[in-house]
Amino acid sequence: MSPNQKKALALVIAALVSAIVGLVASICLDNMVEAATGWACLALGGGVFLAVFLASVAVIGLFEFSDSRPRQGQPNPPGAPVV
């Protein structure tokens, strides 16, 4: 995989995990607070999603993604010995 594909995959996984954590936080607020409105649950879930996703992006940005594809050398010129 190319480095860009690896980073994109890591960001997609971070977005999915962040969405799940935000949803869980929203459901927890709805169950714990009886006077919680729908907007409050939505705001908390969105805030948690944003916080977790931005933290994930910061951590992912610290890593150097390398290319795992085999390097292709230059073809041998005609008449050169093959090693």
C-alpha positions as CSV (number, residue, x, y, z in Angstrom):
1,M,0.0,0.0,0.0
2,S,1.1,3.5,-0.6
3,P,1.7,5.9,2.3
4,N,-1.3,8.0,1.3
5,Q,-3.6,4.9,1.3
6,K,-2.3,3.9,4.7
7,K,-3.0,7.3,6.1
8,A,-6.4,7.4,4.6
9,L,-7.3,4.0,6.1
10,A,-6.1,5.2,9.5
11,L,-8.3,8.3,9.2
12,V,-11.3,6.3,8.2
13,I,-10.9,4.0,11.1
14,A,-10.4,7.1,13.4
15,A,-13.6,8.6,12.1
16,L,-15.6,5.4,12.7
17,V,-14.3,5.0,16.2
18,S,-15.0,8.6,16.9
19,A,-18.5,8.3,15.7
20,I,-19.1,5.3,17.9
21,V,-17.7,7.1,21.0
22,G,-19.8,10.1,20.2
23,L,-22.9,8.0,19.9
24,V,-22.2,6.2,23.1
25,A,-21.7,9.5,24.9
26,S,-25.0,10.8,23.6
27,I,-26.9,7.7,24.6
28,C,-25.3,7.9,28.1
29,L,-26.4,11.5,28.6
30,D,-29.9,10.6,27.5
31,N,-30.1,7.8,30.0
32,M,-28.4,9.5,32.9
33,V,-30.1,13.0,32.8
34,E,-33.8,12.9,32.8
35,A,-34.1,16.6,31.7
36,A,-31.7,16.1,28.7
37,T,-33.2,17.4,25.5
38,G,-32.4,16.0,22.1
39,W,-30.3,19.1,21.2
40,A,-28.2,18.6,24.4
41,C,-27.6,14.9,23.5
42,L,-26.7,15.9,19.9
43,A,-24.4,18.7,21.0
44,L,-22.6,16.4,23.5
45,G,-22.3,13.6,20.9
46,G,-20.9,16.0,18.3
47,G,-18.5,17.6,20.7
48,V,-17.2,14.2,21.8
49,F,-16.9,13.1,18.2
50,L,-15.0,16.2,17.3
51,A,-12.6,15.9,20.3
52,V,-11.8,12.3,19.8
53,F,-11.4,12.7,16.0
54,L,-9.1,15.7,16.4
55,A,-7.0,13.8,19.0
56,S,-6.8,10.9,16.6
57,V,-5.7,13.0,13.7
58,A,-3.0,14.6,15.9
59,V,-1.7,11.2,16.9
60,I,-1.9,9.8,13.3
61,G,0.0,12.9,12.1
62,L,3.0,12.1,14.3
63,F,3.7,8.8,12.4
64,E,5.6,8.5,9.2
65,F,3.9,6.1,6.8
66,S,6.3,4.2,4.6
67,D,5.8,2.5,1.3
68,S,5.3,-1.2,1.5
69,R,5.3,-1.8,-2.2
70,P,8.5,-3.5,-3.6
71,R,10.8,-1.0,-5.3
72,Q,11.1,-1.5,-9.0
73,G,14.6,-0.9,-10.2
74,Q,15.6,0.4,-13.5
75,P,15.6,-2.2,-16.3
76,N,19.0,-3.4,-17.4
77,P,20.3,-1.8,-20.6
78,P,20.6,-4.0,-23.6
79,G,23.8,-6.2,-23.5
80,A,24.4,-5.7,-19.7
81,P,25.0,-8.8,-17.7
82,V,22.1,-10.0,-15.5
83,V,23.1,-10.5,-11.9
